[in-house]
Amino acid sequence: MLSGGYYEPILAIIPDEDKIGQIKKLSQLVKKLTGTQPQGMWLAERVWEPHLPSSLSDAGMKYVIVDDTHFKYAGLDDSELDGYYIAEEIGKMLKVFPSSKYLRYSIPFKDVAETIDFLKGFCDQSAYPVIVYADDAEKFGMWPGTFELCYNQAWLSNFFESMLKCYDFIRTVHFADVLREIASKGNVYLPTASYAEMMEWALPARATVELQDFEKKLKTDGLSEKYGAFVRGGFWRNFLSKYPESNNIHKKMLWVDEKIKRASSNLITGKQKALLDRATDEKRKGQCNDSYWHGVFGGLYLNHLRTAIYEHLITAETLIDQATHQNSNWIDVEKMDFDRDGNEELLVETPQMNISISPSRGGSIFEIDCKAIAFNFLNTMARREEPYHRKILEKLTLKPSDDSTASIHDLVLTKEEGLERLLNYDWYRRTFLIDHFLRADTTLDSFAACDYAEQGDFIDKPFELKSRKNENEVKIILWRHGQVWAGERWCSVHLKKEIIVPNNKASFAVRYTIINNHPSEIPIWFGTECNLSMLDGESDDRYYIIEGREISPRKLSSKHYLNDITGFGVEDRYLKVKCEFRLSETADLWLFPIHTVSLSEAGFEKVYQSSVLMPQWKSVLSPGDCMKFDLSFTISAL
């Protein structure tokens, strides 16, 4: 029986005390259920970093299983991978077993006889050769086509029967038996690695395409077998830079960890400690790895997975609130480099909600948490180019070349037609209060496709910030002296937005002021983009609401251009919540969905990420003139 991280985290990216805590939690459960104390563990996604032997050893582990690929990156070849090695970090040791890539790809995808022949050949390598097969159970019935193969076509029972017939020279043994009876093959220092496909996915899209093309060339030239071990992809942590949304989840987890540590240093009662223990467990649930990366399984692009992580992290924050705040109305303001990018963010926390603001990225709000339902309304995802999109554009649908079942890495199916029309890419992150200056010929369709000319330099540029807090509210002032392109010239424009957050309800108010600092009059078409992620755009129980009128269809996946609007929002009967916007000045309103096209084990698919609600105003400003309007946002229970 193996141990591992209880909530299946990527151990390398979580605090050491959580590495140890996660492993010990699973080890205790295994001991309780089986009476056996596990000595080794499964490493989630085989993401290895050289510092892991220290904390894994401290968690009571004697051995771990990683891919043979890791050893080949260290310079070893197949003839040297017939046992186990010892990894070491600051004197703490851990045995490492290489799991055979051949077996991972042949079981259950090749004919049983081929796998048996491979094992027979392996047995001739040394006196006591050890080969490891360790893999995910999904390929025995859950991956496309594998249920038919494993059970209806009896691959699995045929394999077991064949293994039994070979028992005179092939035996299955426990890892503990190997450690007891066979000496290690010496020390090894493995580089940072995961399985080959994971490291390919971690690269930027352009680099992934170049790597794929290079590997094809090596294969065509007959050089892959000899030199393939020297060709490798990226580093797992690069998912955090490739996808800002992943980095937001990770840094949210680290922020919760920091808040628990702060609160623990001021503990007074046993009740407080119990609350923080529960918060720690919720935080560790929020470390589950699937939402942090994207490969062939949807992962980060699947909004329900991200939602589950945020639910646990926000629940942890609420428990911390209960342990640290004695009254029901309070407000905390923290200025810090939340996402660790060298720029400070502003975090505002109340009993009802969290609001996170990025002055360096257009003064936009990048997180709005409703604590009552542990939900982040800005759990959005921008549309980005992925390497597999070229297969859609080339109208390629890959299927097995014969009646065999393809590996999940080779099998790609399309779930619906017309996905190529959704391959639009965003150049900015989809957040809240994104300040747009539009050209006169911009249309709803062109804007929704991100195929328009932005006339201002406000969206991804830094704003100045100052904030003032009293016992009832915090007032945040963001401003930028920027430029707007008008005709054939850049014109100086001052934009200010004042955000007021009260401590007694889930709402905030925004006042916009736009001033023409140019010596001549300029036309202004301004809109503030607000994204809301409500999990599903097609369901009838989630829909737009417009004050004073009905729209059809009203699903969140629909697109609308409305005039003379002062009140609008979204109702979600599933979450039992309503998000309402109120405007001080009538506005035109654009509503449209953001869909990504991603890849999962079921094939290419459209995934709803958010709905854009963008009120907009037009004016011609004389020198020194300004336009002002107020916007309020309120979350209430249904």
C-alpha positions in Angstrom: 0.0 0.0 0.0 1.3 3.4 -1.0 1.1 6.8 0.7 1.2 10.1 -1.1 -0.3 13.6 -0.8 -3.8 13.1 0.7 -5.4 15.7 -1.5 -3.1 14.9 -4.5 -1.0 18.1 -4.6 2.0 18.8 -6.6 4.3 18.6 -3.6 7.0 20.8 -5.0 4.9 23.9 -4.9 3.3 23.7 -1.5 4.9 24.6 1.9 7.1 22.0 3.5 4.8 21.5 6.5 1.9 20.8 4.1 4.0 18.3 2.1 4.6 16.4 5.4 1.1 16.9 6.7 -0.5 15.7 3.4 1.6 12.6 3.4 1.1 11.8 7.0 -2.6 12.2 6.7 -2.8 9.6 3.9 -0.3 7.3 5.7 -2.5 7.4 8.8 -5.6 6.5 6.8 -3.8 3.6 5.1 -2.6 2.3 8.5 -6.1 2.6 9.8 -7.7 0.7 6.9 -5.1 -2.0 6.3 -3.0 -2.3 9.5 0.1 -1.6 7.4 2.3 1.5 7.7 3.2 2.5 4.2 6.9 3.0 3.5 6.7 4.5 0.0 4.5 6.9 -2.0 3.1 7.9 -5.3 4.3 11.3 -6.5 1.4 13.2 -8.1 2.0 13.6 -11.8 5.6 12.4 -11.1 6.6 16.1 -10.7 10.1 15.8 -9.2 12.3 18.5 -7.8 15.7 17.9 -6.2 14.7 19.2 -2.8 12.0 16.6 -2.3 14.0 13.9 -0.6 14.3 16.1 2.5 10.6 16.6 3.2 9.5 13.2 2.0 12.0 11.6 4.3 10.7 13.8 7.2 7.2 12.5 6.4 8.4 8.9 7.0 8.8 7.8 3.4 11.6 5.4 2.4 11.0 5.3 -1.3 9.1 7.0 -4.2 8.2 6.0 -7.8 9.1 8.3 -10.6 9.4 7.8 -14.4 12.4 6.2 -16.0 12.5 9.4 -18.1 13.8 11.3 -15.0 16.8 8.9 -14.9 17.5 9.3 -18.6 17.6 13.0 -18.1 20.3 12.3 -15.6 22.3 10.4 -18.2 21.4 6.8 -17.4 20.2 4.4 -20.1 17.8 1.4 -20.1 20.5 -1.1 -19.1 21.0 0.8 -15.8 17.3 1.0 -14.9 16.8 -2.5 -13.6 16.7 -1.6 -9.9 16.5 1.4 -7.6 18.8 4.3 -6.7 19.3 6.6 -3.7 18.5 10.3 -3.9 19.8 12.6 -1.2 19.2 16.2 -0.1 21.2 17.8 2.7 22.0 14.3 4.0 18.4 13.0 4.0 18.0 9.9 1.8 15.1 8.6 -0.3 15.1 5.5 -2.6 13.8 6.2 -6.1 12.3 3.5 -8.4 12.1 4.2 -12.2 8.7 3.3 -13.7 9.0 1.9 -17.2 7.7 4.1 -19.9 7.4 1.1 -22.3 5.0 -0.6 -19.9 3.0 2.6 -19.3 2.4 2.8 -23.0 2.0 -1.0 -23.7 -0.5 -1.6 -20.9 -3.2 -1.9 -22.0 -2.7 -0.5 -25.5 -0.5 -3.2 -27.0 -1.2 -6.8 -27.5 -0.6 -8.8 -24.4 2.1 -10.9 -26.1 4.2 -7.9 -26.9 4.3 -6.9 -23.2 5.2 -10.4 -22.1 8.0 -10.6 -24.8 9.4 -7.3 -23.5 9.5 -8.6 -19.9 11.2 -11.8 -21.1 13.9 -9.7 -22.7 14.3 -7.6 -19.7 14.9 -10.7 -17.5 18.1 -11.4 -19.4 19.6 -8.1 -18.3 21.0 -9.1 -14.9 20.8 -11.7 -12.2 18.0 -10.0 -10.3 16.4 -7.4 -12.6 13.7 -5.2 -11.1 11.2 -3.4 -13.4 8.4 -1.2 -12.1 5.0 -0.6 -13.7 3.1 2.1 -11.9 0.3 4.0 -13.5 -3.1 5.7 -13.2 -6.2 3.5 -12.9 -8.2 5.6 -15.4 -6.7 3.7 -18.4 -8.5 0.6 -17.2 -12.0 1.7 -18.2 -12.3 5.5 -17.9 -10.2 6.7 -20.8 -12.0 6.6 -24.2 -12.2 3.0 -25.6 -10.5 1.4 -22.6 -13.6 -0.2 -21.1 -14.3 -2.0 -24.3 -10.7 -3.1 -24.6 -10.0 -4.1 -21.0 -13.3 -5.9 -20.3 -15.4 -6.6 -23.3 -12.3 -7.7 -25.3 -10.9 -9.2 -22.1 -7.4 -7.6 -22.3 -7.1 -7.4 -18.6 -7.9 -11.0 -17.8 -5.8 -12.2 -20.7 -2.9 -10.2 -19.3 -3.2 -11.7 -15.8 -3.5 -15.2 -17.2 -0.4 -14.7 -19.3 1.5 -13.4 -16.3 0.6 -16.4 -14.2 1.9 -18.7 -17.0 5.2 -16.9 -16.8 5.6 -17.1 -13.0 8.8 -19.2 -13.3 10.7 -16.2 -14.5 8.4 -13.2 -13.9 7.3 -12.5 -10.4 5.4 -9.6 -8.8 6.9 -8.4 -5.6 6.4 -5.6 -3.1 8.7 -2.6 -3.1 9.6 -3.4 0.6 10.8 -6.9 -0.5 13.1 -5.3 -3.1 14.5 -2.9 -0.6 15.1 -5.8 1.8 16.6 -8.3 -0.6 18.4 -6.2 -3.3 21.0 -3.5 -2.8 20.6 -0.1 -4.4 22.5 0.7 -7.6 24.1 3.7 -6.0 23.3 7.4 -5.8 21.5 9.5 -8.3 20.7 13.2 -8.5 17.7 13.6 -10.6 16.9 16.9 -12.4 13.6 18.7 -12.2 11.2 16.6 -14.3 7.8 15.1 -14.9 6.7 12.8 -17.6 7.6 13.9 -21.1 4.1 15.1 -22.1 3.7 17.2 -19.0 7.0 19.0 -19.6 5.9 19.6 -23.2 2.6 21.1 -22.0 4.4 23.4 -19.6 6.1 25.2 -22.4 4.6 28.3 -24.1 2.4 27.5 -27.1 5.0 28.6 -29.6 7.8 26.6 -28.0 5.6 23.5 -27.7 4.9 23.6 -31.5 8.6 23.9 -32.1 9.4 21.0 -29.8 6.8 18.8 -31.5 8.2 19.6 -34.9 11.7 18.9 -33.8 10.8 15.6 -32.2 9.0 14.6 -35.5 12.2 15.5 -37.4 14.3 13.3 -35.1 11.9 10.4 -35.6 11.9 10.9 -39.4 15.7 11.0 -39.4 16.0 7.9 -37.3 17.7 9.8 -34.4 14.9 9.7 -31.8 15.9 6.5 -30.0 19.6 7.5 -29.6 19.2 11.2 -28.8 15.6 11.5 -27.6 16.7 11.6 -24.0 18.5 14.8 -24.6 15.4 16.5 -25.9 13.0 17.7 -23.1 10.3 20.3 -22.6 9.8 22.8 -19.8 9.5 23.0 -16.1 6.2 22.2 -14.3 6.2 25.5 -12.4 6.0 27.4 -15.7 2.3 26.7 -15.7 2.1 29.4 -13.1 3.6 31.9 -15.6 1.9 30.5 -18.7 -1.5 30.9 -17.1 -2.0 33.9 -14.7 -5.2 32.3 -13.6 -3.2 29.3 -12.3 -0.8 31.6 -10.6 -3.8 33.4 -8.9 -5.0 30.1 -7.5 -1.5 29.2 -6.3 -0.8 32.6 -4.7 -4.3 32.6 -3.1 -3.3 29.3 -1.5 0.0 30.8 -0.2 -1.9 33.9 1.1 -4.3 31.6 3.0 -1.2 29.8 4.4 0.3 33.1 5.5 -3.0 34.2 7.2 -3.1 30.9 9.1 0.5 31.4 10.3 -0.3 34.9 11.4 -3.4 33.9 13.3 -1.6 30.9 14.9 1.0 33.2 16.4 -1.7 35.0 18.4 -3.7 32.0 19.5 -5.7 32.4 22.8 -8.3 29.6 23.0 -8.8 26.0 22.1 -11.7 27.1 19.9 -9.4 29.3 17.9 -7.0 26.5 17.4 -9.8 24.2 16.3 -10.9 26.7 13.7 -7.4 27.1 12.3 -6.9 23.4 12.2 -10.1 23.2 10.0 -8.8 26.1 7.9 -5.5 24.2 7.4 -7.4 21.2 6.1 -9.5 23.3 3.7 -6.3 25.0 2.5 -4.8 21.6 1.8 -7.9 20.6 -0.2 -7.2 23.7 -2.2 -3.8 22.3 -3.1 -5.3 19.5 -5.3 -3.2 19.7 -8.5 -5.7 19.2 -11.3 -6.8 22.9 -11.4 -3.2 24.2 -11.6 -2.2 22.9 -15.0 -3.5 22.0 -18.5 -2.5 19.1 -20.7 -4.7 16.6 -22.4 -7.3 16.4 -19.6 -8.9 19.8 -19.5 -7.5 20.7 -16.1 -7.2 24.4 -15.6 -9.7 25.1 -18.4 -12.5 23.2 -16.6 -14.2 25.9 -14.5 -15.8 23.5 -12.1 -12.4 22.3 -11.0 -11.1 25.8 -10.4 -14.4 26.6 -8.5 -13.8 23.7 -6.2 -10.3 24.9 -5.3 -11.6 28.5 -4.6 -14.4 27.1 -2.5 -12.0 25.4 -0.2 -9.6 28.4 0.0 -12.5 30.9 0.6 -13.9 28.5 3.3 -10.5 28.5 4.9 -10.5 32.3 5.0 -13.9 32.4 6.6 -12.7 30.0 9.3 -9.7 32.3 9.9 -12.0 35.2 10.1 -14.0 33.5 12.9 -10.7 32.8 14.8 -9.3 36.3 14.5 -12.3 38.7 14.5 -14.5 39.1 17.5 -17.1 41.5 16.1 -19.3 41.1 13.0 -18.4 44.3 11.1 -14.7 44.8 10.3 -12.6 45.6 7.3 -9.0 44.6 6.6 -6.8 46.2 3.9 -3.5 44.7 2.8 -1.1 46.1 0.3 1.3 43.4 -0.9 2.8 41.7 -4.0 0.0 39.1 -4.0 1.0 37.4 -7.3 4.8 37.8 -6.8 5.3 39.7 -10.1 7.2 42.7 -8.6 4.1 44.9 -8.4 1.9 45.5 -5.4 -1.8 44.6 -5.2 -4.5 45.8 -2.8 -6.6 43.2 -0.9 -9.8 44.3 0.8 -11.4 41.8 3.1 -14.7 42.1 5.0 -17.0 39.5 6.7 -19.0 39.4 3.5 -16.5 39.5 0.6 -12.9 39.8 -0.6 -12.0 42.3 -3.4 -8.5 42.1 -4.9 -7.2 45.0 -7.1 -4.2 45.2 -9.4 -3.1 48.8 -9.8 -0.3 47.7 -12.3 -2.8 46.1 -14.6 -5.2 48.9 -15.4 -6.5 49.3 -11.8 -8.8 46.3 -12.5 -10.4 44.0 -9.9 -9.1 40.4 -10.4 -11.0 38.6 -7.6 -14.4 39.1 -6.0 -15.1 36.4 -3.4 -18.6 36.0 -1.8 -17.9 34.4 1.5 -21.5 33.3 2.1 -21.3 30.8 -0.7 -17.5 30.5 -0.9 -17.5 31.5 -4.6 -15.1 33.7 -6.6 -17.1 35.6 -9.3 -13.9 36.3 -11.2 -12.9 32.7 -11.6 -12.5 33.5 -15.3 -10.1 32.2 -18.0 -8.7 34.2 -20.9 -8.7 32.7 -24.4 -5.2 31.7 -25.4 -3.6 29.9 -28.3 -2.9 26.3 -27.5 -0.7 24.1 -29.7 -3.5 21.7 -30.4 -5.6 24.5 -32.0 -3.7 24.0 -35.2 -5.3 20.6 -35.5 -8.7 22.2 -35.5 -7.6 24.9 -38.0 -6.3 22.1 -40.3 -9.6 20.3 -39.7 -7.7 17.2 -38.5 -9.6 14.6 -36.5 -7.2 12.0 -35.3 -8.4 8.5 -34.8 -6.7 5.2 -34.3 -5.2 3.9 -37.5 -6.6 0.4 -36.9 -9.0 -1.4 -34.5 -6.6 -1.0 -31.6 -7.2 1.5 -28.7 -5.0 4.5 -28.9 -3.2 6.0 -25.9 -5.0 9.1 -24.6 -1.9 11.1 -25.7 -2.6 10.0 -29.3 -6.3 9.9 -29.5 -8.0 13.3 -30.3 -11.7 13.6 -31.1 -13.9 16.6 -31.8 -17.0 16.8 -29.7 -18.8 19.4 -31.8 -18.6 21.2 -35.1 -17.7 24.8 -35.7 -15.1 25.1 -33.0 -12.7 26.9 -35.3 -15.0 29.9 -35.2 -14.3 30.2 -31.5 -10.5 30.4 -31.8 -10.3 34.0 -30.7 -7.4 35.1 -28.5 -7.4 37.7 -25.7 -4.4 40.0 -25.2 -5.5 40.9 -21.6 -6.8 39.0 -18.7 -10.6 38.8 -18.3 -11.3 40.7 -15.0 -13.5 43.5 -13.7 -13.5 47.3 -14.3 -11.4 47.0 -17.5 -11.3 50.5 -19.0 -11.8 50.5 -22.8 -11.7 53.4 -25.2 -13.3 52.3 -28.5 -13.1 53.4 -32.1 -16.2 54.5 -33.9 -16.3 51.4 -36.2 -16.1 48.9 -33.3 -19.0 46.4 -33.3 -20.2 44.0 -30.6 -19.1 41.1 -32.8 -15.6 42.5 -33.4 -15.2 43.3 -29.7 -16.4 39.9 -28.6 -13.8 38.3 -30.9 -11.1 40.6 -29.5 -10.6 41.8 -33.1 -10.9 45.6 -32.6 -8.6 48.6 -32.2 -8.2 49.7 -28.6 -7.9 53.5 -28.6 -6.6 54.0 -25.0 -3.5 52.9 -23.1 -5.3 52.1 -19.8 -6.1 48.3 -19.9 -2.7 46.9 -19.1 -0.9 50.0 -17.9 -0.2 51.0 -14.2 -2.5 53.3 -12.2 -1.6 55.3 -9.2 -3.3 54.2 -6.0 -4.1 55.5 -2.5 -6.6 54.2 0.0 -8.3 55.5 3.2 -10.0 53.3 5.8 -12.3 54.1 8.7 -14.3 51.7 10.9 -17.2 51.5 8.3 -15.6 51.4 4.9 -12.5 51.7 2.8 -12.1 54.2 -0.1 -9.7 53.3 -2.9 -8.7 55.9 -5.5 -7.1 54.8 -8.7 -6.0 57.2 -11.4 -3.9 57.4 -14.6 -2.8 60.2 -16.9 -3.0 58.3 -20.1 -3.5 58.7 -23.9 -6.5 58.2 -26.2 -6.0 58.0 -29.9 -8.4 60.4 -31.6 -8.3 60.8 -35.4 -4.6 61.0 -36.1 -3.1 62.0 -32.8 -2.7 60.9 -29.2 -4.7 63.0 -26.8 -4.0 63.4 -23.0 -6.8 62.0 -20.9 -7.0 61.7 -17.1 -9.1 58.7 -15.8 -10.0 58.3 -12.1 -12.0 55.6 -10.5 -12.9 55.7 -6.8 -14.1 52.5 -5.2 -15.9 52.4 -1.9 -16.2 49.1 0.0 -18.5 49.0 3.1 -17.9 46.5 5.9 -21.5 45.4 6.4 -22.6 44.1 3.0 -21.4 42.3 -0.1 -21.2 45.3 -2.4 -19.1 48.2 -3.6 -19.6 51.5 -5.4 -17.4 53.0 -8.2 -17.3 56.6 -9.4 -15.6 57.2 -12.8 -14.2 60.6 -13.8 -12.7 61.1 -17.3 -11.1 64.5 -18.1 -9.9 65.8 -21.5 -6.5 67.3 -20.9 -5.9 67.9 -24.6 -6.0 71.4 -26.1 -8.9 70.6 -28.5 -12.1 68.6 -28.2 -12.0 64.8 -28.6 -14.7 62.2 -29.1 -14.9 59.6 -26.3 -16.5 56.2 -26.5 -15.8 54.6 -23.1 -16.8 51.2 -21.7 -15.9 49.4 -18.5 -15.8 45.6 -19.0 -17.0 43.4 -16.1 -16.6 39.7 -16.3 -18.7 37.3 -14.2 -18.1 33.6 -14.1 -21.2 31.7 -13.2 -20.1 28.1 -14.1 -22.4 27.5 -17.0 -23.7 29.6 -19.8 -26.4 27.2 -21.2 -28.4 26.4 -18.1 -31.9 27.9 -17.7 -31.3 28.6 -14.1 -28.6 31.2 -14.8 -29.6 34.2 -16.8 -29.3 37.9 -17.4 -31.7 40.4 -15.8 -32.4 43.8 -17.3 -34.3 46.4 -15.3 -37.6 47.3 -16.9 -37.5 44.9 -19.8 -37.3 41.3 -20.9 -34.7 39.9 -23.3 -34.7 36.6 -25.2 -32.7 34.5 -25.0 -31.5 35.4 -21.6 -29.0 32.6 -21.1 -25.5 33.7 -20.2 -24.2 32.2 -23.4 -26.3 34.7 -25.4 -25.2 37.9 -27.0 -27.1 41.3 -26.8 -26.7 45.0 -27.6 -29.1 47.0 -25.5 -29.7 50.8 -25.2 -30.7 53.1 -22.4 -29.9 50.8 -19.5 -29.5 51.9 -15.8 -29.9 48.5 -14.1 -28.8 45.0 -15.1 -27.2 41.9 -13.7 -27.2 38.1 -13.4 -29.4 35.7 -11.4 -28.1 32.3 -10.6 -30.8 29.9 -9.2 -28.2 27.2 -8.7 -25.9 29.3 -6.5 -29.0 31.1 -5.1 -27.4 34.5 -5.7 -28.0 37.7 -7.6 -25.4 40.1 -8.9 -26.8 43.6 -9.6 -25.3 46.6 -11.3 -26.8 50.1 -10.9 -25.7 53.1 -13.1 -26.1 56.7 -12.3 -26.3 57.6 -16.1 -28.1 55.6 -18.8 -25.7 53.5 -20.9 -25.6 51.2 -23.8 -24.9 47.6 -22.8 -23.0 44.7 -24.4 -23.5 41.2 -23.2 -21.6 38.2 -24.5 -19.9 35.0 -23.4 -16.3 34.0 -23.3 -15.8 30.4 -24.5 -12.5 28.7 -24.7 -11.7 25.7 -26.9 -9.7 23.2 -24.9 -8.8 19.5 -25.0 -9.9 16.9 -22.6 -10.0 13.1 -22.7 -13.3 13.3 -24.5 -11.9 15.5 -27.2 -11.9 19.1 -28.3 -14.7 21.0 -26.6 -16.2 24.4 -26.0 -16.0 25.5 -22.3 -17.9 28.5 -20.9 -15.6 30.7 -18.9 -17.4 33.9 -18.1 -20.0 36.4 -19.3 -19.0 40.0 -20.2 -21.2 42.8 -19.1 -20.0 46.1 -20.5 -21.9 49.4 -20.0 -20.6 52.2 -22.2 -21.0 55.9 -22.8 -20.3 58.3 -25.6 -19.4 62.0 -25.4 -17.5 64.8 -27.0 -15.3 66.5 -24.5 -14.0 70.1 -24.9 -10.6 70.9 -23.3 -10.8 70.6 -19.6 -14.3 69.0 -19.7 -15.1 65.8 -17.9 -17.7 63.0 -17.9 -18.7 61.4 -14.6 -20.9 58.4 -13.8 -21.3 56.0 -10.9 -21.6 52.2 -10.9 -22.6 50.0 -8.0 -22.2 46.2 -7.7 -24.2 44.2 -5.2 -24.3 40.5 -4.4 -27.5 39.3 -2.6 -29.0 36.0 -1.7 -32.1 34.6 -3.5 
